[in-house]
Amino acid sequence: MKKLSLMALLVLVGCTDGQIGKLQALGGQAHIKCWSGDALIYEGHSTGKVSNAGHSDGYYFVDKQDNKLKEVSGNCIVTYSSY
C-alpha cells in the first residue's frame, strides 16, 4: 500500500515514467550487457542496483555469479528485473 501511495504522489507532482521507474528499481537486480564495437565484452547479473561512476561511461555493481564487485565501462545496457 505504501508503494502504491508513493507512486500516486509522484505522478501527481509531475515525475516522468523514467523517474518513477528508477525509484521502483531501487535495490532490484539487473541484467548488464556491454559491448566494444560489435563484440559483447560482458554479460551478467547484479545482486542489486547498478551505480553510475560519476560523470563517465562507467558502472559498478556486485556480480551475482561470483559475488565480487565489478566495474564496467563503455556501451552498456542495464535492464532491471520486474519490480
mmCIF file as gemmi writes it, N, C-alpha and C atoms, coordinates in Angstrom:
data_model
loop_
_atom_site.group_PDB
_atom_site.id
_atom_site.type_symbol
_atom_site.label_atom_id
_atom_site.label_alt_id
_atom_site.label_comp_id
_atom_site.label_asym_id
_atom_site.label_entity_id
_atom_site.label_seq_id
_atom_site.pdbx_PDB_ins_code
_atom_site.Cartn_x
_atom_site.Cartn_y
_atom_site.Cartn_z
_atom_site.occupancy
_atom_site.B_iso_or_equiv
_atom_site.pdbx_formal_charge
_atom_site.auth_seq_id
_atom_site.auth_asym_id
_atom_site.pdbx_PDB_model_num
ATOM 1 N N . MET Axp A 1 ? 0.824 -1.191 0 1 0 ? 1 A 1
ATOM 2 C CA . MET Axp A 1 ? 0 0 0 1 0 ? 1 A 1
ATOM 3 C C . MET Axp A 1 ? 0.868 1.256 0 1 0 ? 1 A 1
ATOM 4 N N . LYS Axp A 2 ? 1.971 1.231 0.778 1 0 ? 2 A 1
ATOM 5 C CA . LYS Axp A 2 ? 2.848 2.403 0.827 1 0 ? 2 A 1
ATOM 6 C C . LYS Axp A 2 ? 3.471 2.671 -0.533 1 0 ? 2 A 1
ATOM 7 N N . LYS Axp A 3 ? 3.85 1.584 -1.258 1 0 ? 3 A 1
ATOM 8 C CA . LYS Axp A 3 ? 4.471 1.745 -2.567 1 0 ? 3 A 1
ATOM 9 C C . LYS Axp A 3 ? 3.481 2.38 -3.539 1 0 ? 3 A 1
ATOM 10 N N . LEU Axp A 4 ? 2.223 1.935 -3.491 1 0 ? 4 A 1
ATOM 11 C CA . LEU Axp A 4 ? 1.197 2.49 -4.359 1 0 ? 4 A 1
ATOM 12 C C . LEU Axp A 4 ? 0.955 3.957 -4.031 1 0 ? 4 A 1
ATOM 13 N N . SER Axp A 5 ? 0.921 4.303 -2.749 1 0 ? 5 A 1
ATOM 14 C CA . SER Axp A 5 ? 0.723 5.695 -2.341 1 0 ? 5 A 1
ATOM 15 C C . SER Axp A 5 ? 1.871 6.575 -2.805 1 0 ? 5 A 1
ATOM 16 N N . LEU Axp A 6 ? 3.114 6.072 -2.703 1 0 ? 6 A 1
ATOM 17 C CA . LEU Axp A 6 ? 4.28 6.828 -3.153 1 0 ? 6 A 1
ATOM 18 C C . LEU Axp A 6 ? 4.21 7.049 -4.653 1 0 ? 6 A 1
ATOM 19 N N . MET Axp A 7 ? 3.85 6.015 -5.403 1 0 ? 7 A 1
ATOM 20 C CA . MET Axp A 7 ? 3.74 6.156 -6.85 1 0 ? 7 A 1
ATOM 21 C C . MET Axp A 7 ? 2.671 7.172 -7.219 1 0 ? 7 A 1
ATOM 22 N N . ALA Axp A 8 ? 1.537 7.118 -6.562 1 0 ? 8 A 1
ATOM 23 C CA . ALA Axp A 8 ? 0.456 8.059 -6.853 1 0 ? 8 A 1
ATOM 24 C C . ALA Axp A 8 ? 0.89 9.489 -6.563 1 0 ? 8 A 1
ATOM 25 N N . LEU Axp A 9 ? 1.589 9.688 -5.467 1 0 ? 9 A 1
ATOM 26 C CA . LEU Axp A 9 ? 2.072 11.015 -5.112 1 0 ? 9 A 1
ATOM 27 C C . LEU Axp A 9 ? 3.069 11.528 -6.153 1 0 ? 9 A 1
ATOM 28 N N . LEU Axp A 10 ? 3.977 10.665 -6.583 1 0 ? 10 A 1
ATOM 29 C CA . LEU Axp A 10 ? 4.971 11.076 -7.573 1 0 ? 10 A 1
ATOM 30 C C . LEU Axp A 10 ? 4.321 11.45 -8.901 1 0 ? 10 A 1
ATOM 31 N N . VAL Axp A 11 ? 3.31 10.708 -9.301 1 0 ? 11 A 1
ATOM 32 C CA . VAL Axp A 11 ? 2.606 11.021 -10.544 1 0 ? 11 A 1
ATOM 33 C C . VAL Axp A 11 ? 1.929 12.378 -10.423 1 0 ? 11 A 1
ATOM 34 N N . LEU Axp A 12 ? 1.348 12.659 -9.28 1 0 ? 12 A 1
ATOM 35 C CA . LEU Axp A 12 ? 0.651 13.927 -9.092 1 0 ? 12 A 1
ATOM 36 C C . LEU Axp A 12 ? 1.597 15.123 -9.103 1 0 ? 12 A 1
ATOM 37 N N . VAL Axp A 13 ? 2.849 14.934 -8.671 1 0 ? 13 A 1
ATOM 38 C CA . VAL Axp A 13 ? 3.786 16.059 -8.645 1 0 ? 13 A 1
ATOM 39 C C . VAL Axp A 13 ? 4.571 16.173 -9.94 1 0 ? 13 A 1
ATOM 40 N N . GLY Axp A 14 ? 4.272 15.362 -10.931 1 0 ? 14 A 1
ATOM 41 C CA . GLY Axp A 14 ? 4.835 15.555 -12.256 1 0 ? 14 A 1
ATOM 42 C C . GLY Axp A 14 ? 6.083 14.761 -12.583 1 0 ? 14 A 1
ATOM 43 N N . CYS Axp A 15 ? 6.343 13.654 -11.935 1 0 ? 15 A 1
ATOM 44 C CA . CYS Axp A 15 ? 7.501 12.829 -12.279 1 0 ? 15 A 1
ATOM 45 C C . CYS Axp A 15 ? 7.253 12.116 -13.604 1 0 ? 15 A 1
ATOM 46 N N . THR Axp A 16 ? 8.326 11.916 -14.345 1 0 ? 16 A 1
ATOM 47 C CA . THR Axp A 16 ? 8.217 11.19 -15.607 1 0 ? 16 A 1
ATOM 48 C C . THR Axp A 16 ? 8.201 9.691 -15.345 1 0 ? 16 A 1
ATOM 49 N N . ASP Axp A 17 ? 7.831 8.92 -16.339 1 0 ? 17 A 1
ATOM 50 C CA . ASP Axp A 17 ? 7.844 7.462 -16.224 1 0 ? 17 A 1
ATOM 51 C C . ASP Axp A 17 ? 9.242 6.961 -15.893 1 0 ? 17 A 1
ATOM 52 N N . GLY Axp A 18 ? 10.262 7.584 -16.501 1 0 ? 18 A 1
ATOM 53 C CA . GLY Axp A 18 ? 11.643 7.187 -16.239 1 0 ? 18 A 1
ATOM 54 C C . GLY Axp A 18 ? 12.042 7.422 -14.793 1 0 ? 18 A 1
ATOM 55 N N . GLN Axp A 19 ? 11.652 8.545 -14.237 1 0 ? 19 A 1
ATOM 56 C CA . GLN Axp A 19 ? 11.974 8.842 -12.844 1 0 ? 19 A 1
ATOM 57 C C . GLN Axp A 19 ? 11.272 7.878 -11.9 1 0 ? 19 A 1
ATOM 58 N N . ILE Axp A 20 ? 10.033 7.564 -12.193 1 0 ? 20 A 1
ATOM 59 C CA . ILE Axp A 20 ? 9.293 6.616 -11.363 1 0 ? 20 A 1
ATOM 60 C C . ILE Axp A 20 ? 9.92 5.233 -11.466 1 0 ? 20 A 1
ATOM 61 N N . GLY Axp A 21 ? 10.299 4.841 -12.682 1 0 ? 21 A 1
ATOM 62 C CA . GLY Axp A 21 ? 10.951 3.55 -12.884 1 0 ? 21 A 1
ATOM 63 C C . GLY Axp A 21 ? 12.25 3.42 -12.101 1 0 ? 21 A 1
ATOM 64 N N . LYS Axp A 22 ? 13.037 4.498 -12.055 1 0 ? 22 A 1
ATOM 65 C CA . LYS Axp A 22 ? 14.286 4.476 -11.279 1 0 ? 22 A 1
ATOM 66 C C . LYS Axp A 22 ? 14.003 4.251 -9.804 1 0 ? 22 A 1
ATOM 67 N N . LEU Axp A 23 ? 12.989 4.902 -9.283 1 0 ? 23 A 1
ATOM 68 C CA . LEU Axp A 23 ? 12.634 4.719 -7.873 1 0 ? 23 A 1
ATOM 69 C C . LEU Axp A 23 ? 12.16 3.3 -7.603 1 0 ? 23 A 1
ATOM 70 N N . GLN Axp A 24 ? 11.38 2.749 -8.507 1 0 ? 24 A 1
ATOM 71 C CA . GLN Axp A 24 ? 10.868 1.4 -8.323 1 0 ? 24 A 1
ATOM 72 C C . GLN Axp A 24 ? 11.979 0.356 -8.405 1 0 ? 24 A 1
ATOM 73 N N . ALA Axp A 25 ? 13.043 0.647 -9.144 1 0 ? 25 A 1
ATOM 74 C CA . ALA Axp A 25 ? 14.13 -0.317 -9.345 1 0 ? 25 A 1
ATOM 75 C C . ALA Axp A 25 ? 15.135 -0.322 -8.196 1 0 ? 25 A 1
ATOM 76 N N . LEU Axp A 26 ? 15.023 0.589 -7.251 1 0 ? 26 A 1
ATOM 77 C CA . LEU Axp A 26 ? 15.982 0.652 -6.15 1 0 ? 26 A 1
ATOM 78 C C . LEU Axp A 26 ? 16.117 -0.707 -5.476 1 0 ? 26 A 1
ATOM 79 N N . GLY Axp A 27 ? 17.338 -1.196 -5.414 1 0 ? 27 A 1
ATOM 80 C CA . GLY Axp A 27 ? 17.604 -2.473 -4.771 1 0 ? 27 A 1
ATOM 81 C C . GLY Axp A 27 ? 17.326 -3.676 -5.643 1 0 ? 27 A 1
ATOM 82 N N . GLY Axp A 28 ? 16.781 -3.47 -6.838 1 0 ? 28 A 1
ATOM 83 C CA . GLY Axp A 28 ? 16.448 -4.578 -7.721 1 0 ? 28 A 1
ATOM 84 C C . GLY Axp A 28 ? 17.642 -5.109 -8.476 1 0 ? 28 A 1
ATOM 85 N N . GLN Axp A 29 ? 17.555 -6.361 -8.883 1 0 ? 29 A 1
ATOM 86 C CA . GLN Axp A 29 ? 18.61 -6.975 -9.675 1 0 ? 29 A 1
ATOM 87 C C . GLN Axp A 29 ? 18.539 -6.476 -11.109 1 0 ? 29 A 1
ATOM 88 N N . ALA Axp A 30 ? 19.685 -6.52 -11.796 1 0 ? 30 A 1
ATOM 89 C CA . ALA Axp A 30 ? 19.736 -6.048 -13.176 1 0 ? 30 A 1
ATOM 90 C C . ALA Axp A 30 ? 20.518 -7.021 -14.044 1 0 ? 30 A 1
ATOM 91 N N . HIS Axp A 31 ? 20.21 -7.001 -15.329 1 0 ? 31 A 1
ATOM 92 C CA . HIS Axp A 31 ? 20.952 -7.738 -16.339 1 0 ? 31 A 1
ATOM 93 C C . HIS Axp A 31 ? 21.791 -6.702 -17.073 1 0 ? 31 A 1
ATOM 94 N N . ILE Axp A 32 ? 23.102 -6.941 -17.165 1 0 ? 32 A 1
ATOM 95 C CA . ILE Axp A 32 ? 24.02 -5.976 -17.759 1 0 ? 32 A 1
ATOM 96 C C . ILE Axp A 32 ? 24.687 -6.593 -18.974 1 0 ? 32 A 1
ATOM 97 N N . LYS Axp A 33 ? 24.695 -5.851 -20.092 1 0 ? 33 A 1
ATOM 98 C CA . LYS Axp A 33 ? 25.399 -6.263 -21.3 1 0 ? 33 A 1
ATOM 99 C C . LYS Axp A 33 ? 26.237 -5.075 -21.759 1 0 ? 33 A 1
ATOM 100 N N . CYS Axp A 34 ? 27.529 -5.319 -22.048 1 0 ? 34 A 1
ATOM 101 C CA . CYS Axp A 34 ? 28.413 -4.255 -22.522 1 0 ? 34 A 1
ATOM 102 C C . CYS Axp A 34 ? 29.114 -4.695 -23.8 1 0 ? 34 A 1
ATOM 103 N N . TRP Axp A 35 ? 29.274 -3.756 -24.715 1 0 ? 35 A 1
ATOM 104 C CA . TRP Axp A 35 ? 29.917 -4.019 -25.992 1 0 ? 35 A 1
ATOM 105 C C . TRP Axp A 35 ? 31.115 -3.107 -26.209 1 0 ? 35 A 1
ATOM 106 N N . SER Axp A 36 ? 32.053 -3.616 -26.992 1 0 ? 36 A 1
ATOM 107 C CA . SER Axp A 36 ? 33.135 -2.822 -27.553 1 0 ? 36 A 1
ATOM 108 C C . SER Axp A 36 ? 32.998 -3.002 -29.058 1 0 ? 36 A 1
ATOM 109 N N . GLY Axp A 37 ? 32.512 -1.974 -29.73 1 0 ? 37 A 1
ATOM 110 C CA . GLY Axp A 37 ? 32.183 -2.127 -31.144 1 0 ? 37 A 1
ATOM 111 C C . GLY Axp A 37 ? 31.05 -3.127 -31.274 1 0 ? 37 A 1
ATOM 112 N N . ASP Axp A 38 ? 31.256 -4.158 -32.087 1 0 ? 38 A 1
ATOM 113 C CA . ASP Axp A 38 ? 30.238 -5.196 -32.267 1 0 ? 38 A 1
ATOM 114 C C . ASP Axp A 38 ? 30.435 -6.374 -31.333 1 0 ? 38 A 1
ATOM 115 N N . ALA Axp A 39 ? 31.514 -6.374 -30.543 1 0 ? 39 A 1
ATOM 116 C CA . ALA Axp A 39 ? 31.833 -7.518 -29.677 1 0 ? 39 A 1
ATOM 117 C C . ALA Axp A 39 ? 31.224 -7.357 -28.287 1 0 ? 39 A 1
ATOM 118 N N . LEU Axp A 40 ? 30.493 -8.37 -27.844 1 0 ? 40 A 1
ATOM 119 C CA . LEU Axp A 40 ? 29.961 -8.396 -26.482 1 0 ? 40 A 1
ATOM 120 C C . LEU Axp A 40 ? 31.127 -8.703 -25.545 1 0 ? 40 A 1
ATOM 121 N N . ILE Axp A 41 ? 31.452 -7.778 -24.636 1 0 ? 41 A 1
ATOM 122 C CA . ILE Axp A 41 ? 32.61 -7.967 -23.757 1 0 ? 41 A 1
ATOM 123 C C . ILE Axp A 41 ? 32.229 -8.327 -22.333 1 0 ? 41 A 1
ATOM 124 N N . TYR Axp A 42 ? 30.955 -8.127 -21.962 1 0 ? 42 A 1
ATOM 125 C CA . TYR Axp A 42 ? 30.496 -8.533 -20.633 1 0 ? 42 A 1
ATOM 126 C C . TYR Axp A 42 ? 29 -8.768 -20.684 1 0 ? 42 A 1
ATOM 127 N N . GLU Axp A 43 ? 28.568 -9.834 -20.012 1 0 ? 43 A 1
ATOM 128 C CA . GLU Axp A 43 ? 27.148 -10.074 -19.795 1 0 ? 43 A 1
ATOM 129 C C . GLU Axp A 43 ? 26.996 -10.768 -18.455 1 0 ? 43 A 1
ATOM 130 N N . GLY Axp A 44 ? 26.144 -10.226 -17.602 1 0 ? 44 A 1
ATOM 131 C CA . GLY Axp A 44 ? 25.936 -10.821 -16.297 1 0 ? 44 A 1
ATOM 132 C C . GLY Axp A 44 ? 24.775 -10.175 -15.573 1 0 ? 44 A 1
ATOM 133 N N . HIS Axp A 45 ? 24.611 -10.569 -14.308 1 0 ? 45 A 1
ATOM 134 C CA . HIS Axp A 45 ? 23.529 -10.062 -13.469 1 0 ? 45 A 1
ATOM 135 C C . HIS Axp A 45 ? 24.104 -9.477 -12.18 1 0 ? 45 A 1
ATOM 136 N N . SER Axp A 46 ? 23.461 -8.44 -11.689 1 0 ? 46 A 1
ATOM 137 C CA . SER Axp A 46 ? 23.877 -7.836 -10.424 1 0 ? 46 A 1
ATOM 138 C C . SER Axp A 46 ? 23.045 -8.414 -9.282 1 0 ? 46 A 1
ATOM 139 N N . THR Axp A 47 ? 23.573 -8.279 -8.073 1 0 ? 47 A 1
ATOM 140 C CA . THR Axp A 47 ? 22.807 -8.685 -6.892 1 0 ? 47 A 1
ATOM 141 C C . THR Axp A 47 ? 21.853 -7.585 -6.462 1 0 ? 47 A 1
ATOM 142 N N . GLY Axp A 48 ? 22.08 -6.376 -6.932 1 0 ? 48 A 1
ATOM 143 C CA . GLY Axp A 48 ? 21.252 -5.223 -6.573 1 0 ? 48 A 1
ATOM 144 C C . GLY Axp A 48 ? 21.417 -4.128 -7.601 1 0 ? 48 A 1
ATOM 145 N N . LYS Axp A 49 ? 21.201 -2.914 -7.188 1 0 ? 49 A 1
ATOM 146 C CA . LYS Axp A 49 ? 21.243 -1.763 -8.086 1 0 ? 49 A 1
ATOM 147 C C . LYS Axp A 49 ? 22.625 -1.559 -8.694 1 0 ? 49 A 1
ATOM 148 N N . VAL Axp A 50 ? 22.65 -1.166 -9.952 1 0 ? 50 A 1
ATOM 149 C CA . VAL Axp A 50 ? 23.871 -0.811 -10.666 1 0 ? 50 A 1
ATOM 150 C C . VAL Axp A 50 ? 24.068 0.689 -10.488 1 0 ? 50 A 1
ATOM 151 N N . SER Axp A 51 ? 25.265 1.088 -10.077 1 0 ? 51 A 1
ATOM 152 C CA . SER Axp A 51 ? 25.54 2.511 -9.845 1 0 ? 51 A 1
ATOM 153 C C . SER Axp A 51 ? 26.4 3.077 -10.962 1 0 ? 51 A 1
ATOM 154 N N . ASN Axp A 52 ? 26.191 4.347 -11.247 1 0 ? 52 A 1
ATOM 155 C CA . ASN Axp A 52 ? 26.959 5.044 -12.27 1 0 ? 52 A 1
ATOM 156 C C . ASN Axp A 52 ? 28.194 5.644 -11.622 1 0 ? 52 A 1
ATOM 157 N N . ALA Axp A 53 ? 29.321 5.534 -12.286 1 0 ? 53 A 1
ATOM 158 C CA . ALA Axp A 53 ? 30.587 6.058 -11.769 1 0 ? 53 A 1
ATOM 159 C C . ALA Axp A 53 ? 30.736 7.528 -12.145 1 0 ? 53 A 1
ATOM 160 N N . GLY Axp A 54 ? 30.037 8.389 -11.444 1 0 ? 54 A 1
ATOM 161 C CA . GLY Axp A 54 ? 30.164 9.833 -11.66 1 0 ? 54 A 1
ATOM 162 C C . GLY Axp A 54 ? 29.723 10.257 -13.048 1 0 ? 54 A 1
ATOM 163 N N . HIS Axp A 55 ? 30.455 11.171 -13.636 1 0 ? 55 A 1
ATOM 164 C CA . HIS Axp A 55 ? 30.132 11.683 -14.966 1 0 ? 55 A 1
ATOM 165 C C . HIS Axp A 55 ? 30.984 10.969 -16.003 1 0 ? 55 A 1
ATOM 166 N N . SER Axp A 56 ? 30.864 9.652 -16.043 1 0 ? 56 A 1
ATOM 167 C CA . SER Axp A 56 ? 31.625 8.857 -17.009 1 0 ? 56 A 1
ATOM 168 C C . SER Axp A 56 ? 30.708 7.807 -17.618 1 0 ? 56 A 1
ATOM 169 N N . ASP Axp A 57 ? 31.289 6.949 -18.444 1 0 ? 57 A 1
ATOM 170 C CA . ASP Axp A 57 ? 30.505 5.86 -19.025 1 0 ? 57 A 1
ATOM 171 C C . ASP Axp A 57 ? 30.703 4.573 -18.228 1 0 ? 57 A 1
ATOM 172 N N . GLY Axp A 58 ? 31.11 4.699 -16.966 1 0 ? 58 A 1
ATOM 173 C CA . GLY Axp A 58 ? 31.377 3.538 -16.133 1 0 ? 58 A 1
ATOM 174 C C . GLY Axp A 58 ? 30.252 3.217 -15.167 1 0 ? 58 A 1
ATOM 175 N N . TYR Axp A 59 ? 30.165 1.935 -14.837 1 0 ? 59 A 1
ATOM 176 C CA . TYR Axp A 59 ? 29.159 1.441 -13.898 1 0 ? 59 A 1
ATOM 177 C C . TYR Axp A 59 ? 29.821 0.459 -12.95 1 0 ? 59 A 1
ATOM 178 N N . TYR Axp A 60 ? 29.271 0.315 -11.746 1 0 ? 60 A 1
ATOM 179 C CA . TYR Axp A 60 ? 29.783 -0.69 -10.826 1 0 ? 60 A 1
ATOM 180 C C . TYR Axp A 60 ? 28.634 -1.356 -10.08 1 0 ? 60 A 1
ATOM 181 N N . PHE Axp A 61 ? 28.865 -2.626 -9.721 1 0 ? 61 A 1
ATOM 182 C CA . PHE Axp A 61 ? 27.829 -3.453 -9.103 1 0 ? 61 A 1
ATOM 183 C C . PHE Axp A 61 ? 28.478 -4.728 -8.579 1 0 ? 61 A 1
ATOM 184 N N . VAL Axp A 62 ? 27.749 -5.474 -7.772 1 0 ? 62 A 1
ATOM 185 C CA . VAL Axp A 62 ? 28.206 -6.776 -7.3 1 0 ? 62 A 1
ATOM 186 C C . VAL Axp A 62 ? 27.618 -7.829 -8.232 1 0 ? 62 A 1
ATOM 187 N N . ASP Axp A 63 ? 28.506 -8.648 -8.812 1 0 ? 63 A 1
ATOM 188 C CA . ASP Axp A 63 ? 28.11 -9.681 -9.758 1 0 ? 63 A 1
ATOM 189 C C . ASP Axp A 63 ? 27.443 -10.844 -9.028 1 0 ? 63 A 1
ATOM 190 N N . LYS Axp A 64 ? 26.295 -11.261 -9.503 1 0 ? 64 A 1
ATOM 191 C CA . LYS Axp A 64 ? 25.524 -12.323 -8.859 1 0 ? 64 A 1
ATOM 192 C C . LYS Axp A 64 ? 26.248 -13.672 -8.919 1 0 ? 64 A 1
ATOM 193 N N . GLN Axp A 65 ? 27.009 -13.927 -9.978 1 0 ? 65 A 1
ATOM 194 C CA . GLN Axp A 65 ? 27.651 -15.224 -10.169 1 0 ? 65 A 1
ATOM 195 C C . GLN Axp A 65 ? 28.762 -15.487 -9.164 1 0 ? 65 A 1
ATOM 196 N N . ASP Axp A 66 ? 29.624 -14.494 -8.913 1 0 ? 66 A 1
ATOM 197 C CA . ASP Axp A 66 ? 30.766 -14.725 -8.014 1 0 ? 66 A 1
ATOM 198 C C . ASP Axp A 66 ? 30.776 -13.812 -6.787 1 0 ? 66 A 1
ATOM 199 N N . ASN Axp A 67 ? 29.744 -12.976 -6.653 1 0 ? 67 A 1
ATOM 200 C CA . ASN Axp A 67 ? 29.604 -12.07 -5.503 1 0 ? 67 A 1
ATOM 201 C C . ASN Axp A 67 ? 30.776 -11.094 -5.364 1 0 ? 67 A 1
ATOM 202 N N . LYS Axp A 68 ? 31.382 -10.721 -6.492 1 0 ? 68 A 1
ATOM 203 C CA . LYS Axp A 68 ? 32.502 -9.777 -6.492 1 0 ? 68 A 1
ATOM 204 C C . LYS Axp A 68 ? 32.065 -8.456 -7.116 1 0 ? 68 A 1
ATOM 205 N N . LEU Axp A 69 ? 32.704 -7.377 -6.65 1 0 ? 69 A 1
ATOM 206 C CA . LEU Axp A 69 ? 32.455 -6.059 -7.213 1 0 ? 69 A 1
ATOM 207 C C . LEU Axp A 69 ? 33.017 -6.023 -8.625 1 0 ? 69 A 1
ATOM 208 N N . LYS Axp A 70 ? 32.2 -5.586 -9.581 1 0 ? 70 A 1
ATOM 209 C CA . LYS Axp A 70 ? 32.634 -5.451 -10.974 1 0 ? 70 A 1
ATOM 210 C C . LYS Axp A 70 ? 32.485 -3.998 -11.382 1 0 ? 70 A 1
ATOM 211 N N . GLU Axp A 71 ? 33.411 -3.538 -12.203 1 0 ? 71 A 1
ATOM 212 C CA . GLU Axp A 71 ? 33.333 -2.216 -12.809 1 0 ? 71 A 1
ATOM 213 C C . GLU Axp A 71 ? 33.422 -2.396 -14.309 1 0 ? 71 A 1
ATOM 214 N N . VAL Axp A 72 ? 32.497 -1.797 -15.024 1 0 ? 72 A 1
ATOM 215 C CA . VAL Axp A 72 ? 32.479 -1.888 -16.475 1 0 ? 72 A 1
ATOM 216 C C . VAL Axp A 72 ? 32.336 -0.482 -17.039 1 0 ? 72 A 1
ATOM 217 N N . SER Axp A 73 ? 32.754 -0.317 -18.283 1 0 ? 73 A 1
ATOM 218 C CA . SER Axp A 73 ? 32.546 0.974 -18.935 1 0 ? 73 A 1
ATOM 219 C C . SER Axp A 73 ? 32.343 0.733 -20.414 1 0 ? 73 A 1
ATOM 220 N N . GLY Axp A 74 ? 31.811 1.722 -21.063 1 0 ? 74 A 1
ATOM 221 C CA . GLY Axp A 74 ? 31.577 1.609 -22.494 1 0 ? 74 A 1
ATOM 222 C C . GLY Axp A 74 ? 30.099 1.626 -22.808 1 0 ? 74 A 1
ATOM 223 N N . ASN Axp A 75 ? 29.768 0.968 -23.89 1 0 ? 75 A 1
ATOM 224 C CA . ASN Axp A 75 ? 28.381 0.898 -24.35 1 0 ? 75 A 1
ATOM 225 C C . ASN Axp A 75 ? 27.678 -0.241 -23.621 1 0 ? 75 A 1
ATOM 226 N N . CYS Axp A 76 ? 26.986 0.095 -22.555 1 0 ? 76 A 1
ATOM 227 C CA . CYS Axp A 76 ? 26.319 -0.906 -21.727 1 0 ? 76 A 1
ATOM 228 C C . CYS Axp A 76 ? 24.817 -0.654 -21.685 1 0 ? 76 A 1
ATOM 229 N N . ILE Axp A 77 ? 24.088 -1.761 -21.598 1 0 ? 77 A 1
ATOM 230 C CA . ILE Axp A 77 ? 22.649 -1.697 -21.395 1 0 ? 77 A 1
ATOM 231 C C . ILE Axp A 77 ? 22.357 -2.373 -20.071 1 0 ? 77 A 1
ATOM 232 N N . VAL Axp A 78 ? 21.657 -1.665 -19.199 1 0 ? 78 A 1
ATOM 233 C CA . VAL Axp A 78 ? 21.286 -2.19 -17.879 1 0 ? 78 A 1
ATOM 234 C C . VAL Axp A 78 ? 19.77 -2.32 -17.876 1 0 ? 78 A 1
ATOM 235 N N . THR Axp A 79 ? 19.293 -3.551 -17.687 1 0 ? 79 A 1
ATOM 236 C CA . THR Axp A 79 ? 17.863 -3.827 -17.663 1 0 ? 79 A 1
ATOM 237 C C . THR Axp A 79 ? 17.494 -4.396 -16.307 1 0 ? 79 A 1
ATOM 238 N N . TYR Axp A 80 ? 16.602 -3.729 -15.599 1 0 ? 80 A 1
ATOM 239 C CA . TYR Axp A 80 ? 16.195 -4.182 -14.276 1 0 ? 80 A 1
ATOM 240 C C . TYR Axp A 80 ? 15.096 -5.218 -14.372 1 0 ? 80 A 1
ATOM 241 N N . SER Axp A 81 ? 15.138 -6.155 -13.438 1 0 ? 81 A 1
ATOM 242 C CA . SER Axp A 81 ? 14.097 -7.185 -13.348 1 0 ? 81 A 1
ATOM 243 C C . SER Axp A 81 ? 12.769 -6.51 -13.055 1 0 ? 81 A 1
ATOM 244 N N . SER Axp A 82 ? 11.7 -7.268 -13.243 1 0 ? 82 A 1
ATOM 245 C CA . SER Axp A 82 ? 10.391 -6.693 -12.955 1 0 ? 82 A 1
ATOM 246 C C . SER Axp A 82 ? 10.338 -6.293 -11.494 1 0 ? 82 A 1
ATOM 247 N N . TYR Axp A 83 ? 9.725 -5.186 -11.244 1 0 ? 83 A 1
ATOM 248 C CA . TYR Axp A 83 ? 9.639 -4.656 -9.9 1 0 ? 83 A 1
ATOM 249 C C . TYR Axp A 83 ? 8.233 -4.692 -9.521 1 0 ? 83 A 1
